[in-house]
Amino acid sequence: MPKFFSTVTVVMSNDELKDAYRQYKDRALVMGDQVISYAAFLKAPYLNVFVDMKCLNCHAELREHFGDYGLDMEDYSLPFPIDWCPECGLQHLVPKDIYHKLVINVFK
């Protein structure tokens, strides 16, 4: 689990799990990736783990699925995820904890 920012574990209903699997399948098919079975999907790490993100530029906030970032963080040895903000289009979306640490240090 991450050590520089917090994650949120959410209990998901069967309908939410099925919807998440449908979204995964749709994305995998578009990307040309092989689709795993529903049973294998349910065993995936970070399936119900989310991270609250905030943009350093426009301050937009959203909750993102941590599984989207977990593998990239391991592959590239990143201390925290960074992503493109859907509001302003800049690559300034970071975990909310990191946002607060950076903003506090800038305005001290």
The first five atom37 places (N, CA, C, CB, O) and aatype in JSON, in Angstrom:
{
  "aatype": [12, 14, 11, 13, 13, 15, 16, 19, 16, 19, 19, 12, 15, 2, 3, 6, 10, 11, 3, 0, 18, 1, 5, 18, 11, 3, 1, 0, 10, 19, 12, 7, 3, 5, 19, 9, 15, 18, 0, 0, 13, 10, 11, 0, 14, 18, 10, 2, 19, 13, 19, 3, 12, 11, 4, 10, 2, 4, 8, 0, 6, 10, 1, 6, 8, 13, 7, 3, 18, 7, 10, 3, 12, 6, 3, 18, 15, 10, 14, 13, 14, 9, 3, 17, 4, 14, 6, 4, 7, 10, 5, 8, 10, 19, 14, 11, 3, 9, 18, 8, 11, 10, 19, 9, 2, 19, 13, 11],
  "atom_mask": [
    [1, 1, 1, 1, 1],
    [1, 1, 1, 1, 1],
    [1, 1, 1, 1, 1],
    [1, 1, 1, 1, 1],
    [1, 1, 1, 1, 1],
    [1, 1, 1, 1, 1],
    [1, 1, 1, 1, 1],
    [1, 1, 1, 1, 1],
    [1, 1, 1, 1, 1],
    [1, 1, 1, 1, 1],
    [1, 1, 1, 1, 1],
    [1, 1, 1, 1, 1],
    [1, 1, 1, 1, 1],
    [1, 1, 1, 1, 1],
    [1, 1, 1, 1, 1],
    [1, 1, 1, 1, 1],
    [1, 1, 1, 1, 1],
    [1, 1, 1, 1, 1],
    [1, 1, 1, 1, 1],
    [1, 1, 1, 1, 1],
    [1, 1, 1, 1, 1],
    [1, 1, 1, 1, 1],
    [1, 1, 1, 1, 1],
    [1, 1, 1, 1, 1],
    [1, 1, 1, 1, 1],
    [1, 1, 1, 1, 1],
    [1, 1, 1, 1, 1],
    [1, 1, 1, 1, 1],
    [1, 1, 1, 1, 1],
    [1, 1, 1, 1, 1],
    [1, 1, 1, 1, 1],
    [1, 1, 1, 0, 1],
    [1, 1, 1, 1, 1],
    [1, 1, 1, 1, 1],
    [1, 1, 1, 1, 1],
    [1, 1, 1, 1, 1],
    [1, 1, 1, 1, 1],
    [1, 1, 1, 1, 1],
    [1, 1, 1, 1, 1],
    [1, 1, 1, 1, 1],
    [1, 1, 1, 1, 1],
    [1, 1, 1, 1, 1],
    [1, 1, 1, 1, 1],
    [1, 1, 1, 1, 1],
    [1, 1, 1, 1, 1],
    [1, 1, 1, 1, 1],
    [1, 1, 1, 1, 1],
    [1, 1, 1, 1, 1],
    [1, 1, 1, 1, 1],
    [1, 1, 1, 1, 1],
    [1, 1, 1, 1, 1],
    [1, 1, 1, 1, 1],
    [1, 1, 1, 1, 1],
    [1, 1, 1, 1, 1],
    [1, 1, 1, 1, 1],
    [1, 1, 1, 1, 1],
    [1, 1, 1, 1, 1],
    [1, 1, 1, 1, 1],
    [1, 1, 1, 1, 1],
    [1, 1, 1, 1, 1],
    [1, 1, 1, 1, 1],
    [1, 1, 1, 1, 1],
    [1, 1, 1, 1, 1],
    [1, 1, 1, 1, 1],
    [1, 1, 1, 1, 1],
    [1, 1, 1, 1, 1],
    [1, 1, 1, 0, 1],
    [1, 1, 1, 1, 1],
    [1, 1, 1, 1, 1],
    [1, 1, 1, 0, 1],
    [1, 1, 1, 1, 1],
    [1, 1, 1, 1, 1],
    [1, 1, 1, 1, 1],
    [1, 1, 1, 1, 1],
    [1, 1, 1, 1, 1],
    [1, 1, 1, 1, 1],
    [1, 1, 1, 1, 1],
    [1, 1, 1, 1, 1],
    [1, 1, 1, 1, 1],
    [1, 1, 1, 1, 1],
    [1, 1, 1, 1, 1],
    [1, 1, 1, 1, 1],
    [1, 1, 1, 1, 1],
    [1, 1, 1, 1, 1],
    [1, 1, 1, 1, 1],
    [1, 1, 1, 1, 1],
    [1, 1, 1, 1, 1],
    [1, 1, 1, 1, 1],
    [1, 1, 1, 0, 1],
    [1, 1, 1, 1, 1],
    [1, 1, 1, 1, 1],
    [1, 1, 1, 1, 1],
    [1, 1, 1, 1, 1],
    [1, 1, 1, 1, 1],
    [1, 1, 1, 1, 1],
    [1, 1, 1, 1, 1],
    [1, 1, 1, 1, 1],
    [1, 1, 1, 1, 1],
    [1, 1, 1, 1, 1],
    [1, 1, 1, 1, 1],
    [1, 1, 1, 1, 1],
    [1, 1, 1, 1, 1],
    [1, 1, 1, 1, 1],
    [1, 1, 1, 1, 1],
    [1, 1, 1, 1, 1],
    [1, 1, 1, 1, 1],
    [1, 1, 1, 1, 1],
    [1, 1, 1, 1, 1]
  ],
  "atom_positions": [
    [[0.83, -1.18, 0.0], [0.0, 0.0, 0.0], [0.87, 1.25, 0.0], [-0.94, 0.0, 1.2], [2.02, 1.2, 0.43]],
    [[0.34, 2.35, -0.48], [1.1, 3.58, -0.55], [1.5, 4.09, 0.83], [0.3, 4.65, -1.28], [0.8, 3.86, 1.82]],
    [[2.63, 4.77, 0.89], [3.06, 5.29, 2.18], [3.12, 6.81, 2.22], [4.4, 4.73, 2.52], [3.32, 7.38, 3.29]],
    [[2.94, 7.49, 1.08], [3.01, 8.95, 1.05], [1.64, 9.6, 0.95], [3.87, 9.4, -0.09], [1.53, 10.83, 1.01]],
    [[0.59, 8.8, 0.78], [-0.76, 9.34, 0.65], [-1.76, 8.29, 1.11], [-1.04, 9.78, -0.83], [-1.43, 7.12, 1.24]],
    [[-2.97, 8.74, 1.34], [-4.02, 7.86, 1.86], [-4.86, 7.28, 0.73], [-4.92, 8.62, 2.83], [-5.0, 7.87, -0.34]],
    [[-5.42, 6.12, 0.99], [-6.38, 5.52, 0.08], [-7.67, 5.27, 0.85], [-5.83, 4.2, -0.55], [-7.68, 5.28, 2.08]],
    [[-8.74, 5.04, 0.11], [-10.05, 4.79, 0.7], [-10.52, 3.43, 0.21], [-11.07, 5.93, 0.34], [-10.59, 3.19, -1.0]],
    [[-10.85, 2.54, 1.13], [-11.39, 1.24, 0.76], [-12.91, 1.3, 0.85], [-10.82, 0.1, 1.66], [-13.46, 1.67, 1.88]],
    [[-13.55, 0.94, -0.23], [-15.0, 1.03, -0.34], [-15.59, -0.37, -0.48], [-15.41, 1.93, -1.55], [-15.09, -1.18, -1.25]],
    [[-16.64, -0.64, 0.26], [-17.37, -1.9, 0.11], [-18.26, -1.76, -1.12], [-18.21, -2.25, 1.4], [-19.08, -0.85, -1.2]],
    [[-18.1, -2.68, -2.07], [-18.84, -2.59, -3.32], [-19.92, -3.66, -3.37], [-17.89, -2.73, -4.52], [-19.69, -4.81, -2.97]],
    [[-21.1, -3.29, -3.86], [-22.19, -4.25, -4.03], [-21.93, -5.12, -5.26], [-23.57, -3.52, -4.16], [-21.04, -4.82, -6.06]],
    [[-22.69, -6.18, -5.39], [-22.54, -7.06, -6.56], [-22.79, -6.28, -7.85], [-23.51, -8.26, -6.47], [-22.09, -6.48, -8.84]],
    [[-23.78, -5.4, -7.85], [-24.06, -4.6, -9.04], [-22.89, -3.68, -9.38], [-25.34, -3.77, -8.83], [-22.54, -3.52, -10.55]],
    [[-22.28, -3.08, -8.36], [-21.13, -2.21, -8.6], [-19.94, -3.0, -9.13], [-20.75, -1.48, -7.32], [-19.22, -2.53, -10.0]],
    [[-19.73, -4.22, -8.59], [-18.65, -5.07, -9.08], [-18.88, -5.46, -10.54], [-18.52, -6.32, -8.21], [-17.95, -5.46, -11.35]],
    [[-20.11, -5.81, -10.87], [-20.43, -6.18, -12.25], [-20.25, -4.99, -13.18], [-21.88, -6.71, -12.35], [-19.75, -5.14, -14.3]],
    [[-20.63, -3.81, -12.73], [-20.45, -2.61, -13.55], [-18.96, -2.31, -13.74], [-21.16, -1.4, -12.89], [-18.54, -1.92, -14.83]],
    [[-18.16, -2.48, -12.69], [-16.72, -2.26, -12.78], [-16.1, -3.26, -13.76], [-16.05, -2.39, -11.39], [-15.21, -2.9, -14.54]],
    [[-16.57, -4.5, -13.74], [-16.06, -5.51, -14.67], [-16.45, -5.15, -16.1], [-16.61, -6.92, -14.31], [-15.64, -5.31, -17.02]],
    [[-17.67, -4.66, -16.31], [-18.11, -4.26, -17.64], [-17.24, -3.11, -18.16], [-19.6, -3.84, -17.63], [-16.83, -3.12, -19.32]],
    [[-16.94, -2.14, -17.3], [-16.08, -1.03, -17.7], [-14.68, -1.53, -18.03], [-16.02, 0.03, -16.59], [-14.07, -1.08, -19.0]],
    [[-14.17, -2.45, -17.21], [-12.85, -3.04, -17.47], [-12.84, -3.74, -18.82], [-12.47, -4.04, -16.35], [-11.91, -3.55, -19.61]],
    [[-13.86, -4.55, -19.1], [-13.93, -5.28, -20.37], [-13.99, -4.31, -21.55], [-15.15, -6.21, -20.39], [-13.28, -4.5, -22.54]],
    [[-14.82, -3.3, -21.45], [-14.93, -2.32, -22.53], [-13.58, -1.65, -22.8], [-15.99, -1.25, -22.18], [-13.18, -1.5, -23.96]],
    [[-12.89, -1.26, -21.74], [-11.59, -0.6, -21.88], [-10.56, -1.57, -22.47], [-11.1, -0.07, -20.52], [-9.77, -1.19, -23.34]],
    [[-10.56, -2.82, -22.0], [-9.6, -3.81, -22.5], [-9.82, -4.09, -23.98], [-9.71, -5.11, -21.7], [-8.86, -4.22, -24.74]],
    [[-11.08, -4.18, -24.4], [-11.38, -4.44, -25.8], [-10.94, -3.28, -26.69], [-12.87, -4.71, -25.99], [-10.42, -3.5, -27.78]],
    [[-11.16, -2.06, -26.23], [-10.73, -0.88, -26.99], [-9.21, -0.85, -27.13], [-11.24, 0.42, -26.32], [-8.68, -0.51, -28.18]],
    [[-8.52, -1.21, -26.04], [-7.05, -1.18, -26.04], [-6.44, -2.41, -26.73], [-6.54, -1.09, -24.6], [-5.24, -2.44, -27.0]],
    [[-7.27, -3.4, -27.02], [-6.77, -4.62, -27.65], [-6.12, -5.58, -26.67], [0.0, 0.0, 0.0], [-5.37, -6.47, -27.07]],
    [[-6.39, -5.41, -25.4], [-5.84, -6.28, -24.36], [-6.69, -7.53, -24.21], [-5.74, -5.53, -23.01], [-7.87, -7.55, -24.57]],
    [[-6.08, -8.57, -23.68], [-6.82, -9.8, -23.39], [-7.7, -9.56, -22.17], [-5.84, -11.0, -23.15], [-7.27, -8.93, -21.2]],
    [[-8.93, -10.05, -22.21], [-9.89, -9.87, -21.12], [-9.81, -11.07, -20.18], [-11.33, -9.69, -21.67], [-9.86, -12.21, -20.63]],
    [[-9.7, -10.8, -18.88], [-9.69, -11.88, -17.9], [-11.13, -12.2, -17.48], [-8.84, -11.5, -16.66], [-12.05, -11.42, -17.73]],
    [[-11.31, -13.34, -16.86], [-12.65, -13.75, -16.43], [-13.11, -12.9, -15.25], [-12.65, -15.25, -16.04], [-12.32, -12.22, -14.6]],
    [[-14.42, -12.95, -14.99], [-14.99, -12.21, -13.86], [-14.4, -12.7, -12.55], [-16.53, -12.36, -13.84], [-14.12, -11.9, -11.65]],
    [[-14.2, -14.02, -12.42], [-13.62, -14.58, -11.19], [-12.21, -14.06, -10.97], [-13.62, -16.13, -11.26], [-11.83, -13.73, -9.85]],
    [[-11.42, -13.98, -12.03], [-10.06, -13.45, -11.92], [-10.09, -11.97, -11.61], [-9.27, -13.7, -13.21], [-9.25, -11.47, -10.86]],
    [[-11.04, -11.26, -12.19], [-11.2, -9.83, -11.95], [-11.46, -9.55, -10.47], [-12.35, -9.26, -12.8], [-10.91, -8.6, -9.91]],
    [[-12.29, -10.39, -9.85], [-12.61, -10.2, -8.43], [-11.41, -10.41, -7.53], [-13.71, -11.15, -8.03], [-11.41, -9.94, -6.39]],
    [[-10.38, -11.11, -8.01], [-9.17, -11.36, -7.21], [-8.1, -10.31, -7.45], [-8.61, -12.74, -7.53], [-7.03, -10.37, -6.84]],
    [[-8.37, -9.35, -8.32], [-7.38, -8.33, -8.65], [-7.07, -7.47, -7.42], [-7.89, -7.44, -9.8], [-7.96, -7.16, -6.63]],
    [[-5.79, -7.09, -7.26], [-5.43, -6.22, -6.14], [-6.04, -4.83, -6.33], [-3.9, -6.12, -6.0], [-6.22, -4.37, -7.46]],
    [[-6.35, -4.2, -5.25], [-6.88, -2.82, -5.22], [-8.23, -2.69, -5.91], [-5.89, -1.89, -5.88], [-8.58, -1.6, -6.37]],
    [[-9.0, -3.76, -5.99], [-10.29, -3.72, -6.69], [-11.23, -2.69, -6.08], [-10.94, -5.09, -6.67], [-11.94, -1.99, -6.81]],
    [[-11.25, -2.59, -4.77], [-12.16, -1.66, -4.1], [-11.42, -0.54, -3.37], [-13.05, -2.42, -3.12], [-11.92, 0.0, -2.38]],
    [[-10.23, -0.21, -3.86], [-9.42, 0.84, -3.25], [-9.4, 2.06, -4.17], [-7.96, 0.32, -2.97], [-9.16, 1.94, -5.37]],
    [[-9.66, 3.22, -3.58], [-9.71, 4.46, -4.34], [-8.78, 5.48, -3.72], [-11.15, 5.01, -4.41], [-8.4, 5.34, -2.55]],
    [[-8.43, 6.5, -4.48], [-7.6, 7.59, -3.98], [-8.28, 8.9, -4.35], [-6.14, 7.52, -4.56], [-8.73, 9.09, -5.48]],
    [[-8.34, 9.82, -3.38], [-8.9, 11.14, -3.62], [-7.81, 12.01, -4.24], [-9.45, 11.78, -2.3], [-6.74, 12.19, -3.66]],
    [[-8.11, 12.55, -5.43], [-7.14, 13.33, -6.19], [-7.58, 14.79, -6.25], [-6.97, 12.75, -7.62], [-8.77, 15.11, -6.16]],
    [[-6.59, 15.68, -6.4], [-6.89, 17.11, -6.52], [-5.88, 17.75, -7.48], [-6.84, 17.81, -5.12], [-4.7, 17.41, -7.47]],
    [[-6.38, 18.66, -8.29], [-5.54, 19.32, -9.29], [-4.78, 20.49, -8.68], [-6.4, 19.79, -10.48], [-5.36, 21.34, -8.0]],
    [[-3.49, 20.53, -8.94], [-2.66, 21.63, -8.45], [-2.94, 22.93, -9.19], [-1.19, 21.27, -8.59], [-2.62, 24.01, -8.69]],
    [[-3.54, 22.85, -10.37], [-3.82, 24.04, -11.17], [-5.21, 24.62, -10.9], [-3.67, 23.71, -12.63], [-5.34, 25.76, -10.46]],
    [[-6.25, 23.81, -11.18], [-7.62, 24.34, -11.08], [-8.33, 23.91, -9.8], [-8.44, 23.9, -12.28], [-9.45, 24.35, -9.54]],
    [[-7.71, 23.06, -9.0], [-8.21, 22.61, -7.7], [-9.42, 21.68, -7.79], [-8.56, 23.8, -6.86], [-10.12, 21.48, -6.79]],
    [[-9.67, 21.13, -8.97], [-10.77, 20.15, -9.12], [-10.45, 18.91, -8.3], [-10.99, 19.78, -10.62], [-9.28, 18.52, -8.17]],
    [[-11.48, 18.29, -7.75], [-11.31, 17.08, -6.93], [-12.12, 15.94, -7.5], [-11.72, 17.35, -5.48], [-13.23, 16.14, -8.0]],
    [[-11.57, 14.73, -7.44], [-12.31, 13.55, -7.83], [-11.71, 12.32, -7.18], [-12.32, 13.4, -9.35], [-10.55, 12.33, -6.76]],
    [[-12.51, 11.28, -7.09], [-12.07, 10.01, -6.51], [-11.79, 9.06, -7.66], [-13.15, 9.42, -5.52], [-12.67, 8.8, -8.49]],
    [[-10.57, 8.54, -7.71], [-10.14, 7.65, -8.79], [-9.85, 6.26, -8.24], [-8.89, 8.22, -9.51], [-9.48, 6.1, -7.08]],
    [[-10.02, 5.28, -9.08], [-9.73, 3.9, -8.72], [-8.22, 3.74, -8.6], [-10.32, 2.89, -9.77], [-7.49, 4.07, -9.53]],
    [[-7.73, 3.25, -7.46], [-6.29, 3.15, -7.24], [-5.64, 2.12, -8.14], [-6.01, 2.81, -5.79], [-4.46, 2.24, -8.48]],
    [[-6.38, 1.09, -8.55], [-5.83, 0.07, -9.43], [-5.28, 0.67, -10.71], [0.0, 0.0, 0.0], [-4.35, 0.13, -11.3]],
    [[-5.86, 1.79, -11.14], [-5.37, 2.46, -12.34], [-3.95, 2.98, -12.16], [-6.31, 3.6, -12.71], [-3.22, 3.14, -13.13]],
    [[-3.57, 3.25, -10.94], [-2.26, 3.82, -10.67], [-1.27, 2.84, -10.03], [-2.42, 5.01, -9.77], [-0.06, 2.99, -10.19]],
    [[-1.78, 1.84, -9.32], [-0.92, 0.94, -8.56], [0.18, 0.29, -9.38], [0.0, 0.0, 0.0], [1.34, 0.27, -8.96]],
    [[-0.16, -0.25, -10.53], [0.84, -0.93, -11.36], [1.85, 0.06, -11.92], [0.15, -1.68, -12.49], [3.04, -0.24, -11.97]],
    [[1.39, 1.23, -12.35], [2.33, 2.25, -12.86], [3.31, 2.67, -11.78], [1.57, 3.47, -13.38], [4.49, 2.87, -12.05]],
    [[2.82, 2.81, -10.56], [3.7, 3.21, -9.47], [4.77, 2.16, -9.23], [2.89, 3.44, -8.19], [5.93, 2.5, -8.98]],
    [[4.39, 0.87, -9.3], [5.36, -0.21, -9.12], [6.34, -0.26, -10.28], [4.65, -1.57, -8.98], [7.55, -0.37, -10.08]],
    [[5.81, -0.17, -11.51], [6.66, -0.27, -12.7], [7.69, 0.85, -12.79], [5.81, -0.26, -13.94], [8.83, 0.62, -13.18]],
    [[7.29, 2.06, -12.42], [8.15, 3.22, -12.58], [8.7, 3.76, -11.26], [7.4, 4.32, -13.28], [9.32, 4.82, -11.24]],
    [[8.48, 3.04, -10.17], [8.96, 3.42, -8.84], [8.54, 4.85, -8.48], [10.48, 3.29, -8.77], [9.35, 5.65, -8.0]],
    [[7.26, 5.15, -8.72], [6.73, 6.47, -8.39], [6.25, 6.5, -6.94], [5.59, 6.84, -9.34], [5.64, 5.54, -6.48]],
    [[6.53, 7.59, -6.21], [6.06, 7.67, -4.83], [4.57, 7.95, -4.71], [6.83, 8.74, -4.1], [3.95, 7.63, -3.7]],
    [[3.99, 8.55, -5.75], [2.55, 8.83, -5.77], [2.1, 8.98, -7.22], [2.21, 10.13, -4.94], [2.91, 9.28, -8.1]],
    [[0.81, 8.77, -7.47], [0.32, 8.91, -8.84], [0.2, 10.37, -9.26], [-1.04, 8.22, -8.98], [0.0, 11.26, -8.43]],
    [[0.33, 10.6, -10.54], [0.08, 11.9, -11.14], [-0.68, 11.64, -12.43], [1.42, 12.71, -11.4], [-0.36, 10.71, -13.17]],
    [[-1.68, 12.47, -12.7], [-2.54, 12.2, -13.84], [-2.98, 13.51, -14.49], [-3.76, 11.39, -13.41], [-2.73, 14.6, -13.96]],
    [[-3.64, 13.38, -15.62], [-4.17, 14.53, -16.34], [-5.51, 14.92, -15.73], [-4.33, 14.22, -17.85], [-6.36, 14.07, -15.5]],
    [[-5.7, 16.19, -15.48], [-6.94, 16.7, -14.91], [-8.01, 16.77, -15.99], [-6.73, 18.09, -14.26], [-7.79, 17.36, -17.05]],
    [[-9.18, 16.18, -15.74], [-10.25, 16.25, -16.73], [-10.87, 17.65, -16.86], [-11.33, 15.25, -16.38], [-11.54, 17.94, -17.84]],
    [[-10.64, 18.51, -15.88], [-11.21, 19.86, -15.91], [-10.35, 20.84, -16.71], [-11.39, 20.38, -14.5], [-10.85, 21.52, -17.6]],
    [[-9.05, 20.92, -16.39], [-8.18, 21.91, -17.04], [-7.26, 21.3, -18.09], [-7.34, 22.62, -15.99], [-6.66, 22.03, -18.88]],
    [[-7.15, 19.98, -18.11], [-6.34, 19.31, -19.13], [-4.85, 19.28, -18.86], [0.0, 0.0, 0.0], [-4.08, 18.85, -19.72]],
    [[-4.42, 19.71, -17.7], [-2.99, 19.69, -17.36], [-2.66, 18.46, -16.53], [-2.59, 20.96, -16.59], [-3.53, 17.91, -15.84]],
    [[-1.42, 18.03, -16.6], [-0.98, 16.86, -15.82], [-0.6, 17.34, -14.42], [0.22, 16.13, -16.52], [0.57, 17.34, -14.03]],
    [[-1.62, 17.74, -13.68], [-1.43, 18.29, -12.33], [-2.31, 17.6, -11.29], [-1.71, 19.77, -12.34], [-2.45, 18.11, -10.18]],
    [[-2.89, 16.48, -11.63], [-3.78, 15.76, -10.7], [-2.93, 14.85, -9.82], [-4.86, 14.93, -11.48], [-2.26, 13.94, -10.31]],
    [[-2.95, 15.11, -8.52], [-2.15, 14.35, -7.55], [-3.05, 13.94, -6.39], [-0.92, 15.19, -7.04], [-4.14, 14.49, -6.23]],
    [[-2.61, 12.98, -5.57], [-3.41, 12.65, -4.38], [-3.62, 13.89, -3.51], [-2.73, 11.53, -3.55], [-2.74, 14.75, -3.4]],
    [[-4.78, 13.95, -2.91], [-5.15, 15.12, -2.1], [-4.14, 15.37, -0.98], [-6.55, 14.94, -1.51], [-3.84, 16.53, -0.66]],
    [[-3.63, 14.31, -0.38], [-2.62, 14.46, 0.68], [-1.37, 15.18, 0.15], [-2.23, 13.08, 1.26], [-0.82, 16.06, 0.81]],
    [[-0.94, 14.79, -1.04], [0.24, 15.39, -1.67], [-0.06, 16.85, -2.01], [0.66, 14.61, -2.94], [0.77, 17.73, -1.81]],
    [[-1.25, 17.09, -2.54], [-1.69, 18.46, -2.86], [-1.52, 19.35, -1.63], [-3.16, 18.47, -3.35], [-0.94, 20.43, -1.71]],
    [[-2.04, 18.9, -0.49], [-1.97, 19.72, 0.73], [-0.53, 19.92, 1.18], [-2.78, 19.06, 1.86], [-0.18, 21.01, 1.64]],
    [[0.31, 18.91, 1.07], [1.72, 19.06, 1.46], [2.41, 20.07, 0.56], [2.45, 17.7, 1.39], [3.19, 20.9, 1.04]],
    [[2.14, 20.01, -0.74], [2.77, 20.95, -1.67], [2.26, 22.36, -1.47], [2.53, 20.51, -3.1], [3.05, 23.31, -1.49]],
    [[0.98, 22.54, -1.28], [0.4, 23.87, -1.12], [0.87, 24.48, 0.19], [-1.15, 23.81, -1.16], [1.21, 25.67, 0.22]],
    [[0.9, 23.71, 1.26], [1.36, 24.23, 2.56], [2.82, 24.67, 2.46], [1.2, 23.17, 3.67], [3.17, 25.72, 2.99]],
    [[3.67, 23.89, 1.78], [5.08, 24.25, 1.65], [5.28, 25.47, 0.77], [5.86, 23.09, 1.09], [6.23, 26.22, 0.99]],
    [[4.42, 25.69, -0.21], [4.55, 26.84, -1.1], [4.16, 28.12, -0.38], [3.7, 26.65, -2.36], [4.79, 29.17, -0.56]],
    [[3.11, 28.05, 0.44], [2.58, 29.25, 1.07], [3.03, 29.46, 2.52], [1.09, 29.22, 1.02], [2.42, 30.25, 3.24]],
    [[4.06, 28.76, 2.95], [4.58, 28.95, 4.32], [5.29, 30.26, 4.44], [5.52, 27.82, 4.71], [5.79, 30.6, 5.51]]
  ]
}
